[in-house]
Amino acid sequence: MDERFRRLLPGTEPHPRARVGLFVDGPNVLRDEFDVDLDDVRTAATDVGDLAVTRLYLDEHATPGLIQAAEARGFEVVITSGDVDVKLAVDATETVVTEAIDTLAIASRDTDFKPVLEKAGRYGIRTLAIAPGEHGRSDALRNAANEDVVIEE
């Protein structure tokens, strides 16, 4: 396990065979000021289990180069002309309630995803908040999740 990426809450242990759903809020994570590599986001999620869902959400302004690079790294790219946050939240919640995953990992700095993490917890799903660097960390997401990870800049 790559210790650069983890902070476990006391009394928690990683689930090496957990099915992980990774949902990445592209507009909030892939900003120039964070300099986040999608491989690092993927590594943070695979540290807690096997990826069952690997999605990157982008808006209609995403460049073809970004889309191609994400797909080459194994991400299913979801482009939306509406609000990226809403689409990601609905998809992540649907994945939780259909019991397709054991661990929900959300990469974002947006506190809008706090209810999704809380809902997952009520369904017995472990949760992981992945932050794009120290200054991109959301205390609300961190506190709502079982575990949190900061992608080092």
C-alpha positions in Angstrom: 0.0 0.0 0.0 1.3 3.4 -0.9 1.4 5.3 2.4 1.8 8.7 0.6 -1.9 8.5 -0.2 -3.6 7.3 3.0 -4.9 8.3 6.4 -7.0 5.6 8.0 -9.3 6.4 10.8 -8.4 4.6 14.1 -9.7 1.0 14.1 -10.2 0.8 10.3 -8.4 -1.5 8.0 -8.2 -1.6 4.2 -10.3 -4.1 2.3 -7.8 -5.7 -0.1 -10.5 -7.4 -2.2 -13.1 -4.6 -1.9 -14.9 -3.6 -5.1 -14.2 0.1 -5.4 -16.2 2.7 -7.3 -14.0 5.6 -8.2 -15.9 8.8 -9.3 -13.7 11.8 -10.3 -15.0 15.3 -10.5 -12.9 16.5 -13.4 -13.6 20.2 -13.3 -12.7 20.4 -9.6 -9.7 18.0 -9.6 -8.0 18.6 -13.0 -7.1 22.2 -12.5 -3.8 23.7 -13.3 -3.2 24.8 -9.7 -3.5 21.2 -8.4 -1.3 19.5 -11.1 -3.0 16.2 -10.4 -2.1 13.1 -12.4 -5.0 10.7 -13.1 -2.6 7.8 -12.4 -2.2 9.1 -8.8 -6.0 9.3 -8.3 -6.3 5.8 -9.6 -3.5 4.5 -7.3 -5.2 6.1 -4.3 -8.4 4.2 -5.1 -6.7 0.9 -5.9 -4.9 1.0 -2.5 -8.3 0.1 -0.9 -9.4 -2.5 -3.4 -10.1 -3.5 -7.0 -11.7 -1.0 -9.3 -15.2 -2.0 -10.3 -16.1 1.4 -11.6 -13.7 4.0 -12.8 -15.4 7.2 -14.1 -14.1 10.7 -14.9 -16.8 13.3 -15.2 -16.2 16.3 -17.5 -18.2 19.1 -19.0 -18.7 19.8 -22.7 -15.6 22.0 -22.8 -13.2 19.1 -22.2 -10.5 18.8 -24.8 -10.2 15.8 -27.0 -6.6 15.3 -25.6 -7.9 15.1 -22.0 -10.6 12.7 -22.9 -8.2 10.5 -24.9 -5.6 10.5 -22.0 -8.2 9.6 -19.4 -9.5 6.7 -21.6 -5.9 5.5 -22.1 -5.6 5.3 -18.3 -8.7 3.1 -18.0 -11.3 5.8 -17.1 -14.8 5.7 -18.5 -15.3 9.4 -19.4 -18.7 10.8 -18.9 -19.3 14.1 -20.7 -22.3 16.2 -19.6 -23.7 19.4 -20.9 -25.4 20.0 -17.6 -24.0 20.2 -14.1 -21.1 17.7 -13.7 -21.8 17.5 -9.9 -25.4 16.4 -10.3 -24.6 13.7 -12.8 -21.7 12.4 -10.7 -23.8 12.4 -7.5 -26.7 10.6 -9.1 -24.5 8.0 -10.7 -22.5 7.4 -7.5 -25.6 7.1 -5.4 -27.2 4.7 -7.9 -24.0 2.6 -7.8 -24.2 2.5 -4.0 -27.8 1.5 -3.8 -27.5 -1.3 -6.4 -24.7 -2.8 -4.2 -22.3 -2.9 -7.1 -19.4 -1.7 -4.8 -18.0 -2.2 -1.3 -16.1 1.2 -1.2 -17.1 4.5 -2.7 -14.2 6.8 -3.6 -14.9 10.4 -4.7 -12.1 12.6 -6.0 -13.2 16.2 -5.5 -12.9 19.3 -3.4 -16.6 20.1 -3.7 -18.6 19.8 -0.5 -21.7 19.0 -2.6 -20.7 15.3 -2.5 -20.9 15.1 1.3 -24.5 13.8 1.2 -23.4 11.1 -1.3 -20.7 9.9 1.1 -23.2 10.0 4.0 -25.7 8.0 2.0 -23.1 5.4 1.1 -22.2 5.1 4.8 -25.8 4.4 5.7 -25.8 1.6 3.2 -22.8 0.0 4.8 -20.4 1.1 2.1 -16.9 2.3 3.1 -16.1 5.7 1.8 -12.9 7.4 0.6 -12.5 11.1 -0.1 -9.6 11.9 -2.5 -8.4 15.5 -2.4 -6.4 17.2 -5.1 -3.6 18.5 -2.8 -3.6 20.1 0.6 -5.2 23.4 -0.5 -7.8 21.4 -2.4 -9.0 19.4 0.6 -12.5 19.8 1.8 -12.9 19.3 5.5 -16.6 18.4 5.0 -15.7 15.6 2.6 -12.8 14.4 4.8 -15.1 14.3 7.9 -17.9 12.5 6.0 -15.6 9.7 4.7 -14.2 6.7 6.5 -10.8 7.5 5.0 -9.3 10.3 3.1 -6.3 10.7 0.8 -4.5 13.8 -0.3 -2.8 13.6 -3.7 0.6 15.2 -3.1 1.5 18.1 -5.3 
